[in-house]
Amino acid sequence: MLPTHLAFIDLETTGANPAIDRITEIGLIEVVEGRVARWSTLVNPERPIPEFIQRLTGIRNDMVADAPTFAEVAEELRTRLHGKLFIAHNARFDYSFVKQEFRRLGQRFQADVLCTVRLSRKLFPEHHKHNLDSLIVRHGLYAEGRHRALADAELIWQFWQKARLSHTEEVLLAALQPQLKQPTLPPHLDPAVLDDLPETPGVYLIYGEGDICLYVGKSINLRQRVFSHFAAAVGNSGGEYKEMDTTSRSPGRPKNDLPPPGGGSGALTEPGAQFSQQVRRLDWRETVGEVGALLLESSLLKQLKPLYNRRLHEHPEICAWRLEEVEPGDFRPSLVYAVDVDFGAADHLYGPFGSKREANTTLRKIAEAYQLCPTLLGLEKPAPRACSHRRAVPRRELRPLGGQRSVGAVNFAFQVELCEGAGMGREPRNLHSARLMSALARLKLKPWPWPGPVGLIERDDFRDVEDVHVLAGWRYLGSAHSEAEIHELLEQAASVPFDLDTYKLLKTHLGKGKLKVRIL
C-alpha cells in the first residue's frame, strides 16, 4: 500500500552547504489520507543572503530581517513533519539542511525520505533530465512564484499526483521500495551514525574492535557507497563479506563510483571472513571531488594498512631505467632507484617499476619484442667470446650448449635470431641504441611539468568548497584549505617519498587538464 501520510517540502537557503549556510524559507504541503494543508514561513538566517541567491529566489535581506529564526519555528516544523514521509526534489539537500538546523539546537531529527528526482528516474527512464524545470515542462505542472519554497513544494505535490495517475500502485510501490527500505547494517554498528553520511565524494573508514582499521574505501557518493557496501557485507549467506566492486584498475582510472586503487583494494584477503560481525565504528572524510578522494584513499591505505583491503603491492625499491652513454652513440640501460634519484627532476628515465625484478622482466620482454641484444642491455652476462669478437659465423654453425642462454662462442640470442647481433658487431651500436630508445619511448617517465611545487585546485561551486592538492615532483604532500596549511605541507616536502600509485594517478588527471594549477 502506498504511504498516506506525506510531507512535500522545499527550502530556500543562503547557499548549498548545510554546514555553513542557513534556511531562509520553508514551504510545506501536508497530505494526510487525502486531506491537504499548506504552511510556509520565511526564516531569519542570522547571516546575509548572497546577492545572486537574492536574485534567484527573490528573497531579500530586508524580507527576513524581522522573520522568526529557525529556533522559533523548529517545534512547529517538527510537529508538522512527525510521522510523515519527507518528500523533496533532490531530497538529500533539503533533509540535510533540516537535520543540520536541528543539530544546531542540540536536537536530533530523523524521517523517512523520498527523493522525487530518483522517483522520476525510476518511473520515466526514457528521459535524461529530471530536474524540476524539466518535470514542469514534461508533465504540465504549474505554480506561481517559481523558486519560492511553497511554490516549489506545490510542484513536487503535483508531480506526485501525475505519477499516481499514470502508473499502477504496483509500479509505484516498486519504484518507491529502493528508497524506503531500511539499509541492512552490521549488528554492532550504531545506526544513528549513518544519518549524517553525506552524498559527497570522499573516503570512508570501517573500524573493528580495539579501533583496528578493517577497510578503507572511497566514492563520489559516500552515502550510497557505504549503504551498498554494508548491504553486500551483511546480505551474503553466513554474514560473509563480499565487496560490491573489486575491479582492478590503475590508480588514475576514473569511474562514476570509484573502484579500489591499483590492484583492486576492494577485495578481501580472506573471502570467508565474518566481516560484518567485526564492524564497530564508521568514519569518513569528505573531499571536494574525485581526485581528492583518490589521493586521500591511496595515502590512507598505505598509512593504515586495513585488514580487509586487498593487500597492496609494497614498493620498497621503486626504480627506473636510465640510459647512459658509455661511448659516443652507444647507450646502455642502468637501473636507478627513487631513494637515490629525484624522479620528479631527473630526465631520460623509463618506468617506473615497483621492483628490480619487474624492471628486468619488462626490459627482457622489450628486448625480445624488438630484437635487442640482451647482453648489451645487461640482462645476460657475456660468455668468454660472446659479444666481444667480430668474427662472422654462419648461422648454421651456431648451436646452443646444454640449453644455456649464453654460449662460449657467440651470443645465444643472435644464434636463435632473437637479436640483430649488435654485441657481435653485426649491427652498429648507434643503430642498436636508436632502436632501444624507440622501444622504451612508451615507458618514458614524464618530467614534472613545473619548476617547483604546485597546487592542484579542485572546486565544487554548488557546495562552495575547494581543495588545494599540494604536489611536488609527482609527490602528493596533502590537501590544504588555507595559505598556512599550504606552507606547512611544503615544509615537509623533503620527507615525502616518490610513490608509484600517486605518480600514475597524477599523470592521468593532470593530463586531462580539467583542474586548475597554481604555482606555489
C-alpha positions in Angstrom: 0.0 0.0 0.0 1.2 3.5 -0.9 2.1 5.8 2.1 -0.8 8.1 3.1 1.0 10.5 5.5 3.1 12.8 3.2 5.0 16.0 3.6 6.1 17.7 0.4 8.8 20.2 1.4 11.0 22.7 -0.2 13.6 25.0 1.3 15.3 28.2 0.2 18.7 28.7 1.7 21.7 31.1 1.7 23.8 28.5 -0.2 24.4 24.9 -0.8 26.4 23.8 2.2 24.4 22.7 5.2 27.4 23.1 7.5 27.7 26.8 6.9 24.6 28.0 5.1 21.2 28.6 6.6 17.5 28.3 5.7 15.7 31.4 4.5 12.2 29.9 3.7 10.3 26.7 4.3 7.4 25.6 2.2 5.4 22.6 3.2 2.3 20.7 1.9 1.0 18.1 4.2 -1.2 15.3 2.8 -2.8 13.0 5.3 -5.2 10.4 3.9 -6.2 12.8 1.1 -6.5 15.9 3.3 -4.2 18.7 2.2 -2.8 21.6 4.4 -0.3 24.2 3.3 2.2 26.0 5.5 5.1 28.3 4.8 7.3 30.8 6.6 10.3 33.0 6.0 13.2 32.3 8.3 15.8 34.7 9.5 19.1 33.0 8.6 21.1 35.2 11.0 23.6 35.9 8.3 23.4 37.9 5.0 21.9 36.3 1.9 24.4 36.4 -1.1 23.4 38.7 -3.9 23.0 36.0 -6.5 20.8 34.0 -4.2 18.6 37.1 -3.7 18.2 37.4 -7.4 17.4 33.7 -7.8 14.8 33.3 -5.1 13.5 36.9 -4.8 14.1 36.7 -1.0 16.0 39.8 0.1 17.8 40.5 3.3 15.1 43.1 4.4 12.4 40.4 3.9 13.9 38.1 6.5 15.2 40.7 8.9 12.0 40.5 11.1 11.2 36.9 10.3 11.4 34.2 13.0 14.7 32.3 13.4 14.8 28.6 12.9 14.8 28.1 16.6 11.5 29.9 16.8 9.8 27.7 14.2 11.6 24.4 14.9 8.9 22.9 17.2 6.1 23.7 14.7 8.1 22.2 11.9 8.9 19.1 13.8 5.2 18.6 14.7 4.1 19.1 11.1 6.7 16.6 9.8 6.2 14.0 12.5 5.0 10.6 11.2 5.1 11.7 7.6 7.2 10.7 4.6 9.6 13.6 3.9 9.3 14.2 0.1 11.5 16.7 -1.7 13.2 17.2 -5.1 16.9 16.3 -4.6 15.7 15.4 -1.1 19.2 14.9 0.4 19.7 18.6 0.1 16.6 19.6 2.0 16.8 16.8 4.5 20.5 17.7 5.3 19.6 21.3 5.9 16.7 20.4 8.3 18.9 18.0 10.2 21.7 20.5 10.5 19.4 23.2 11.8 18.0 20.9 14.4 21.6 19.8 15.3 22.5 23.5 16.0 19.7 23.4 18.6 21.2 20.3 20.1 18.3 18.2 18.8 18.2 15.2 16.5 15.8 14.9 13.6 15.1 11.8 11.6 12.5 10.9 9.0 11.8 8.5 6.1 12.9 10.3 2.9 11.7 10.1 -0.6 13.5 11.9 -3.4 11.4 12.8 -6.4 14.4 13.1 -8.7 15.2 9.4 -8.1 11.5 8.6 -8.4 11.2 10.3 -11.7 14.3 8.4 -13.0 12.6 5.1 -12.0 9.2 5.9 -13.5 10.4 7.7 -16.6 13.8 6.2 -17.5 13.4 7.2 -21.2 14.1 10.8 -20.2 17.6 12.1 -19.5 16.7 15.2 -17.4 14.8 15.1 -14.2 15.3 18.5 -12.6 12.2 20.4 -11.5 12.2 22.6 -14.6 12.2 19.5 -16.8 9.3 18.0 -14.8 7.3 21.2 -15.2 7.5 21.1 -19.0 7.1 17.3 -19.3 4.1 16.9 -17.0 2.4 20.3 -17.5 3.0 21.4 -13.8 2.2 25.0 -12.7 2.7 27.0 -9.6 3.0 30.8 -9.3 6.3 32.0 -7.8 8.9 29.5 -9.0 12.0 29.3 -6.7 9.9 30.3 -3.7 9.6 27.4 -1.2 5.8 26.9 -1.1 5.5 27.2 -4.9 8.2 24.5 -5.5 6.6 22.3 -2.8 3.4 22.6 -4.8 5.1 21.5 -8.0 6.5 18.4 -6.2 3.0 17.6 -4.9 1.6 18.0 -8.5 4.3 15.6 -9.8 3.3 13.0 -7.2 -0.3 13.2 -8.3 0.7 12.9 -12.0 2.8 9.8 -11.2 -0.2 8.2 -9.4 -2.5 8.8 -12.3 0.0 7.4 -14.9 1.2 4.3 -13.1 -0.4 1.5 -11.2 0.0 1.2 -7.5 2.2 -1.9 -8.0 4.6 0.0 -10.3 4.7 3.0 -7.9 5.5 0.7 -4.9 8.3 -1.0 -6.9 9.7 2.5 -7.7 9.5 3.6 -4.1 10.8 0.5 -2.5 14.6 1.1 -3.1 14.4 4.5 -1.3 12.2 3.4 1.6 13.7 0.1 2.6 15.9 0.3 5.6 19.6 -0.4 5.0 21.0 -3.7 6.3 23.7 -2.9 8.8 26.4 -4.8 10.7 24.9 -5.8 14.1 27.4 -3.9 16.3 27.2 -0.6 14.4 25.2 2.3 15.7 22.6 3.1 13.0 22.5 6.7 14.1 25.9 7.3 12.7 24.6 6.7 9.2 22.1 9.6 9.4 24.9 12.1 8.9 26.5 10.4 5.9 26.8 12.9 3.1 26.2 12.4 -0.6 29.5 13.9 -1.5 32.9 12.5 -2.7 35.2 11.2 0.0 36.8 8.3 1.8 35.1 6.0 4.4 36.9 4.0 7.1 35.5 1.0 8.8 36.9 0.0 12.2 36.7 -3.1 14.3 37.3 -4.0 18.0 40.2 -2.1 19.5 39.7 0.5 16.8 41.6 -1.6 14.3 41.1 -0.3 10.8 39.3 -3.0 8.8 38.6 -1.3 5.5 39.2 1.9 3.6 37.1 2.8 0.5 36.1 5.8 -1.5 33.3 7.1 -3.7 31.9 10.2 -5.4 28.8 9.5 -3.2 29.7 8.3 0.3 26.2 7.7 1.5 25.2 5.5 -1.5 28.5 3.6 -1.4 28.5 2.8 2.3 24.9 1.6 2.2 25.6 -0.7 -0.7 28.8 -1.8 0.9 27.0 -2.9 4.1 24.1 -4.4 2.1 26.7 -6.6 0.3 28.5 -7.4 3.5 25.5 -8.5 5.6 23.4 -9.8 2.8 25.6 -12.8 2.0 24.9 -16.2 3.5 26.6 -16.7 6.8 27.3 -13.0 7.1 30.3 -13.2 4.8 31.7 -10.1 3.4 31.5 -9.6 -0.3 32.7 -6.3 -1.8 30.4 -4.7 -4.4 33.2 -3.8 -6.8 36.6 -5.4 -6.9 37.5 -4.3 -10.4 41.2 -3.9 -10.7 42.4 -0.7 -12.4 45.3 1.6 -12.4 45.1 4.3 -9.7 44.4 7.0 -12.3 41.4 5.3 -13.9 38.2 7.4 -13.2 34.9 5.8 -12.7 31.5 7.1 -11.5 31.7 5.0 -8.4 35.4 4.7 -7.7 36.8 1.2 -7.6 39.9 0.4 -5.5 43.3 1.8 -6.3 46.0 -0.1 -8.2 45.5 -3.8 -7.8 41.9 -3.5 -6.6 41.9 -2.7 -2.9 38.2 -3.6 -2.6 38.7 -7.4 -2.3 39.2 -9.4 0.9 42.4 -11.1 1.8 40.2 -13.9 3.3 37.0 -14.3 1.3 35.2 -16.3 4.1 35.9 -13.8 6.9 32.9 -12.8 9.1 33.4 -9.2 8.2 30.1 -7.7 9.4 30.4 -9.2 12.8 33.7 -7.3 13.4 32.5 -3.9 12.5 32.3 -1.4 15.4 32.7 2.1 14.0 32.4 4.1 10.8 34.2 7.2 10.0 34.5 9.3 6.8 36.4 12.2 5.3 34.7 14.4 2.7 36.6 15.6 -0.3 35.7 18.2 -2.9 35.9 15.8 -5.8 37.1 12.6 -7.3 40.8 13.4 -7.4 40.9 14.3 -3.7 39.1 11.0 -2.9 41.6 9.0 -4.9 44.7 10.8 -3.4 43.3 10.5 0.2 42.4 6.9 -0.2 45.8 5.9 -1.6 47.5 7.7 1.2 45.3 6.2 4.0 45.7 2.7 2.5 49.5 2.9 2.9 49.3 4.6 6.3 46.7 2.4 8.0 47.1 -1.0 6.1 43.5 -2.1 6.6 43.0 -5.8 7.3 40.3 -6.4 4.7 41.6 -4.4 1.7 43.3 -6.5 -0.9 47.0 -6.4 0.1 48.5 -3.5 -1.8 51.7 -4.2 -3.6 54.5 -2.8 -1.5 57.1 -0.8 -3.5 60.2 -0.7 -1.3 62.5 -0.3 -4.3 60.8 1.9 -6.8 63.2 2.1 -9.7 63.5 3.2 -13.4 65.9 2.6 -16.3 68.2 5.4 -17.2 70.1 5.4 -20.5 73.8 6.2 -20.1 76.2 6.9 -22.9 79.2 4.6 -22.4 80.7 5.5 -25.8 79.6 8.1 -28.4 76.3 6.9 -29.7 76.3 3.7 -27.5 73.6 3.9 -24.8 73.1 1.3 -22.2 70.3 1.0 -19.6 71.2 1.4 -15.9 68.8 0.8 -13.1 68.3 3.8 -10.7 66.2 4.0 -7.5 63.8 6.6 -6.3 65.6 6.8 -2.9 68.7 8.0 -4.7 67.3 10.0 -7.6 64.6 12.6 -7.7 62.2 11.1 -10.2 60.4 14.4 -10.4 63.5 16.3 -11.6 65.6 13.6 -13.4 65.3 13.3 -17.2 65.6 10.3 -19.5 64.1 7.8 -17.1 62.0 4.9 -18.2 59.4 3.2 -15.9 58.8 3.5 -13.0 58.7 0.0 -11.6 57.9 -1.4 -8.2 60.9 -3.6 -8.0 64.2 -4.6 -9.7 62.5 -7.9 -10.8 59.7 -6.1 -12.5 62.1 -3.7 -14.3 64.2 -6.6 -15.6 61.2 -8.6 -16.7 59.9 -5.6 -18.6 63.2 -4.9 -20.3 63.6 -8.6 -21.3 60.2 -8.6 -22.9 61.1 -5.4 -24.8 64.4 -7.0 -25.9 62.6 -10.0 -27.3 59.9 -7.9 -29.0 62.4 -5.5 -30.6 65.3 -8.0 -31.2 67.6 -6.0 -28.9 70.8 -7.5 -27.6 70.2 -8.9 -24.0 74.0 -8.8 -23.3 74.3 -5.1 -24.2 71.2 -4.5 -22.1 72.9 -6.2 -19.1 70.3 -8.9 -19.0 72.8 -11.6 -19.7 76.5 -11.9 -18.8 78.8 -12.1 -21.8 80.3 -15.5 -22.4 84.2 -15.7 -22.9 84.0 -15.0 -26.6 80.4 -13.7 -26.8 79.7 -10.1 -27.8 83.4 -9.2 -27.9 84.8 -10.7 -31.1 83.8 -9.6 -34.6 84.2 -12.9 -36.4 81.4 -13.6 -38.9 80.0 -17.0 -38.1 77.5 -18.7 -40.4 74.1 -19.2 -38.7 74.2 -23.0 -39.4 77.4 -23.3 -37.3 75.8 -21.9 -34.2 74.4 -24.3 -31.7 73.2 -23.8 -28.1 75.3 -25.7 -25.5 73.2 -27.6 -23.0 70.3 -25.2 -23.5 72.1 -22.3 -21.8 71.2 -18.7 -22.7 74.9 -17.8 -23.2 77.3 -19.9 -25.3 81.0 -19.9 -25.4 81.4 -18.7 -29.0 78.6 -16.2 -29.6 75.5 -14.5 -28.3 72.8 -17.1 -28.0 70.0 -14.6 -28.7 71.7 -13.9 -32.0 72.0 -17.6 -32.8 68.3 -18.2 -32.4 67.6 -15.0 -34.3 66.2 -13.1 -31.3 68.5 -10.1 -31.8 70.4 -8.4 -34.6 73.9 -9.2 -33.2 74.9 -5.7 -32.0 77.1 -7.3 -29.3 79.0 -9.2 -32.1 79.4 -6.3 -34.4 76.6 -7.4 -36.8 74.7 -4.2 -36.0 76.2 -0.8 -35.4 75.9 0.2 -31.7 74.4 3.6 -32.6 71.6 1.9 -34.5 71.0 -0.5 -31.7 70.8 2.4 -29.3 68.3 4.2 -31.5 66.1 1.1 -31.6 66.4 0.8 -27.8 65.3 4.4 -27.3 62.4 3.9 -29.7 61.3 0.7 -27.8 61.5 2.4 -24.4 59.7 5.5 -25.5 56.3 4.4 -24.3 57.8 3.9 -20.8 59.5 7.3 -20.5 58.9 8.8 -17.2 57.1 12.1 -17.8 59.2 15.0 -16.4 57.5 17.1 -13.7 55.9 19.9 -15.8 56.6 22.8 -13.5 59.8 24.3 -12.0 58.7 23.6 -8.4 55.6 22.7 -6.2 52.1 23.4 -7.4 48.6 23.3 -6.1 46.0 21.3 -8.0 42.8 23.1 -7.4 39.6 21.0 -7.1 36.4 23.0 -6.6 32.7 22.4 -6.2 30.8 25.6 -6.9 27.5 24.0 -5.8 28.8 23.4 -2.3 31.2 26.4 -2.5 34.1 24.3 -1.3 37.6 24.0 -2.6 40.6 21.7 -2.0 44.2 22.6 -3.0 46.2 19.4 -3.5 49.8 20.3 -2.9 52.2 18.5 -5.2 55.9 18.5 -5.6 57.7 16.4 -8.3 54.9 13.8 -8.6 54.6 13.6 -4.9 51.4 14.3 -3.0 52.1 16.3 0.1 48.5 16.6 1.2 45.4 18.8 0.7 45.0 22.3 2.1 42.3 24.9 2.7 44.4 27.9 3.6 47.7 29.5 2.9 49.0 28.4 6.3 48.2 24.8 5.6 49.9 25.0 2.2 53.0 26.4 3.8 53.0 23.7 6.4 52.8 21.0 3.8 55.6 22.5 1.7 57.9 22.4 4.7 57.6 18.6 4.8 58.1 18.0 1.1 61.6 16.5 1.5 60.3 13.8 3.8 57.6 12.5 1.3 58.9 9.7 -0.9 58.1 9.2 -4.6 55.0 6.8 -4.8 54.3 4.7 -7.8 50.5 4.8 -7.4 50.5 8.6 -6.9 52.6 9.1 -10.0 50.1 7.1 -12.1 47.1 8.9 -10.6 48.5 12.4 -11.1 49.8 11.6 -14.6 46.3 10.6 -15.6 44.4 13.5 -14.1 46.9 16.2 -14.9 46.8 15.0 -18.5 43.0 15.7 -18.6 43.6 19.4 -17.9 40.2 19.7 -16.1 41.7 21.1 -12.8 43.4 24.5 -12.4 47.0 24.5 -11.4 48.6 27.2 -9.2 52.3 27.6 -8.9 53.3 27.7 -5.3 
